Amino acid sequence: MRHRHTAVTFQAVARKAGVSRAFLYENPEARNLIETARERREGAGRPERQHGSEVGGGLA
């Protein structure tokens, strides 16, 4: 998810991993990993937003 610059959410991780969101919330290790990834992403200033005009530009 990080390499594709997609949002790290419990729903997205559950879908990608083929598990329920409840499993992720109830599993302390999984929950910690997701929350840590979200914090890092927020602290990084979301680089894909800064370069958004370059993505797909000129494809009209």
Buried (B, 14 or more C-beta within 10 A) or exposed (E): BEEEBEEBBBEBBBEEEEEEBEEBEEEEEBBEBBEEBBEEBEEEEEEBEEEEEEEEEEEE
